[in-house]
Structures are given as C-alpha cells and as structure tokens.
Amino acid sequence: MHIAAIFLLSALFLFASSIKIWGWQKFIFENQLGMFQKYGLNRKTMFLVGLVELFGALAI
C-alpha cells in the first residue's frame, strides 16, 4: 500500500476515535451518540468503538 494512503487512513481513524473517546468536536459527537442511542447502544459502547478505532490507527 502506498505510504500516503496509509498515513491518510491512519489519520482518519485517529480523528474518528478521538471524537468518540474524548468528545472534543461537539457537533459530530452529539450526532454520533444519537446514532448509537437510536440502535440501543450507550456512551460506553461508543467509547469502546473509539478504542477499537484507535487501535486500528496505531496498528496500521
């Protein structure tokens, strides 16, 4: 895989996970939390998904 594509994919996973873990981007965080709640999931589940995304970013 091309190094630029790896970097871009890793950055995307880091960005997505940081919002789910720390909730620093309020608009996106609230929309994602609403989606999780719509499917019967809670904040804890969203946090765990964020950790999986963080692991993916670091593993790439």
N, C-alpha and C positions, 0 to 999 in steps of 0.2 A: 504494500500500500504506500502511496506517495506520502512523504513526510508532512506536507502541508495539509493533506486530508486528515491525517492522524491528529495533528495539532488542532485543527478545526473541530473535529469530533470530540476530542478531549475537552476543549473549551466549552462546547455546547453542554456536555454532561456536567461539567463543573458549575456552569451558570444555572442549569436546571436544578441540580442538587442543592446549591446554596440557597435558592429561594425556598425549597421545601424544608430544609433544615433550619435556617435562621429567619426566614420570612422577611428579608430586608426589602424586597420590592413589593409594597403593599397591594397594589392593584392586581398583579399576577398571582400573588399568594392567595388573596381572597377568592379569586376566580378558581384557582386550582383546588382550594379547600372546599369550595362549594361543589365542585365536580366530585370530589371524593365523598362528600356527605350525601350527594344525590344517589350514589351507589351503596350507601350504608356503611361507609368507611369513616374513620375518625382522624383526628390530628396525629395520633400516634402512628397510624398506618402510613400517613403521608410522610412522617419523619423517617420511617423505615425505608420507604421507597427512595427518599432522598439519600439515605446512607448507601443503598444499592447503587444509585447513580454515581455517587462519589467514588465508590469502589471501582465502578466501571471506568470512570475518568482516570483514575490512578493506574488501573491495570492496562489501559491502552498504552 
